[in-house]
Amino acid sequence: MFYLLDSPDRDFLDQLHALFLARGLQTLVTEQGSLDDGRPRYVMQGVEALDMAAMRTLLYRDPVFPIFLPPPHRAQLLALREEPVQTLHAALVSPLALKVSAFAFAMLLLGLLAERWLI
């Protein structure tokens, strides 16, 4: 079994499971523990490793795949797709990243000025 995603919403995972089955991709939805607030945590797992790339492509990249989900689950899938982008954006505009960028830019300017005066 290979982990694909988890959610407290069993209906969402069941909808995805049905869509994957329609495309010939085997998945398994199980309950594994609970979240901090006491709700059960459901996990979707891929049965075969070869299918994982196709499942991830459908989940994160295929523009047509969300159309087959009901509207509340479609919004949840689109939020799931947006999460890595938001994480990357938060990392790129973090104070540490901005300080490192400013330092690198200052070093570049100092190097250019030193090269100009030394030649």
N, C-alpha and C positions, 0 to 999 in steps of 0.2 A: 504494500500500500504506500502511496506517495501523497503527501499533504498537498492540497490545492488551495483551500481557503476555509475560514471558519466564520461563523455568524451566530448570534443568538436567535435569528429568525429562521425557523425550520422551513417555513413555506418558501422563502427565497431560495434556499438550497434545494428544495424539492423541485422547484420550477427549473433551476439550472440543471438538475439531474435529468429531468425529462427532456430538456433541449439537447443535452449531451447524448442521451440514449437515442434520440431521433437521428443523430449524426453518427451513430455507431461507436460512441466513446463510452466505455464502462466507468461508472463512478459509484461510490458508496458514501452514504450520509449516515454518520453515527453521532451519538451523544458522548462527549468526552469532558466530563467534569462540569464545573459551573463557573460563571463569571463572578466578579467581586460583589455584585449586587444580588447574587443568588440565582439569577436566571441560568438555565442550562446552556452549555456551549456546544453547538453542533459543528461538526467538521466534515468537509467534503474531501474525499480521497480518491485519487485515480488508481485504478486497478493495475494498469500496465504502464510501464515507464515510457514506452514509445508514444503513447497517447498524450502524455503530459504537455508536450510542445504544442500540439493541436488545441488542447484545452486552454492553455495560457493564451494562445493567439486569439481564440474565440472570446475569452474573457476580457482581454486587455486591448486588443487591436481591431477586431473585426467590426466594421461600421454597421453591419446589418444585424448582428447577433442581438443587440438590445431591443430591436423592434419586436421580436417574438415574445418578450416578457410583458406581463401586465404593468401598467403605469407605476404603481408604487415600487415594484421590484426593479423596474427599469431605472428609476431614480437612484435606487440603492446600488445598482451595478455601475451607473455613471459616476456615483460618488466613489465607489471602489476603484474605478479607473483613474479618477482625479487624485487619489491619495498619494501615489508616488510623485506626481508632479508637484503637489503641495509640499511634500517632504523635501524634494530637491530645491524648490524655491526658498523654503525656510532655511536650508543649509547655506545657500548662496548669499542670502542677505543677512546672515547672522552677524553679530558684532565682530566675532573673531575673523570671519571671512572678509569682512570689510576692512579690518585692520591689516590683515595680510595683504590684501589687494593694494591698499594705500601705501604700505611699506614697499611692496614690489614696484609700484609706480614711481615712488620717490627714488628708489635705487636706480631705476631706469633713467630717470631725469638726471640724477647725479652722474651716472656713467656717460650719458650723452654730453653733458656739460664738460666733464673732465676730458673726454675725447676731443671735444672741440677746442679746448684751451691748450691741450698738450700737443696737438698737431700743428 
